[in-house]
Amino acid sequence: MGLADVQAQVLGRHSNLAVSLTPHELVARVATGTARWRAAEQAQHEMAVAKALARAGAPAVRPAVAPGVGREGHDLAGPHAWVSQGRTWHISLWQRAQVLTTPPDARASGQALAACHTALAQASLPPRAAWGMLDELHRLLDDPDLLRQGAASADVALVRRLALACRQRLQALAPALQALHGDAHLNNVWATPQGPLWGDWEDTVVGPVEWDAACLVAGARVLGTDVAWSEAALQGWWHAREAQGSAPSPALLDECVLGRTLFVTAWMWALGAANGSPERRARLTGRLAWLRAH
C-alpha cells in the first residue's frame, strides 16, 4: 500500500476492524465479520461511492489520497486484498477525521444524509443490481450455519415469509432507485468541527432513499433505542428532501422499516448474536418479538 513506519492502533472491533495508522492521518478498515458473505465487488463499489461523494464535496468521510500511487502501483485508498492463512481480507484506507467527543447534531445529521443522497443521485457509478440488501438477506437465510448459531427454524421461516412479502410490496410501490448508504444510523455518523460526517459505506446498495431513512429510525421504532436522536435526524432528512422538491413517501418508509428490521435480524444471526452477550441477545429477542406482531 506504499506506507512505511506505521504504528497501528486498534480503534474498534465490530463487524469490521478499524485501525489507526500513526503517524499517517489515515485509518484502515478491514472487513472481518461480514467478509464471509460479501465478495470483493462490494468493497470496490463502496470505494466508488466514497470517491463520488468526495468529488461532490458531500458530508462523508474521505478515501485516502496521495500524490500518485502506492509503491505497489495501486490507488492508496484501495480496496487492497491481503492474503493470510489461506483467507483474503479486503482493506480500505480513509482520511482520519477530527471526531469530537459529543454526539453529532441529530437534525444536521439528517440534513447531511440528504446531501449525500443528492450527490449520489447525480454521480456516475458502476452498474449495480437494485435491491441488493434484499438479495443479501435471502443469502443469509439460506446459510445452514444460522441454525447452528442458535437461530430457531421457526423464526427463520417467519423472517423468510415476511421478507418475501415485504419485497413484493416494496417493488409494487415502484420507487425511484439510487445508490444509498445502506446502514445509516447513529453509530455511522460522527461529529466534526465541520459538522456531521457519514462514514462506513460498506453496506452501500441501490434502492429507495427511504431505505436509509428507515435505517435512521428502525432501532428507535422497534427497540425504543435513541428515540429522540433518531426521530430528529429523520425530520432533518425529511425536511431537506422536501426543500429539494422530493417529498418522501410515508408508506415506503414504513415498509422499509420492516425490511430493515428483517435485514438486521438475519445479520444478527449470522454474526452469532443468538449465542452472544446478553445485550445482543436482548436486541435480537426484541426484534423477533416485533416481527412476530406483524
PyMOL commands that set and color helices and strands:
alter all, ss='L'
color gray80, all
select helices_A, chain A and resi 35-37+40-56+106-122+132-141+145-148+153-172+186-188+209-223+227-243+250-270+273-275+278-292
alter helices_A, ss='H'
color red, helices_A
select strands_A, chain A and resi 7-13+16-22+26-31+80-84+87-95+178-180+189-190+197-198+205-207
alter strands_A, ss='S'
color yellow, strands_A
deselect
rebuild
show_as cartoon
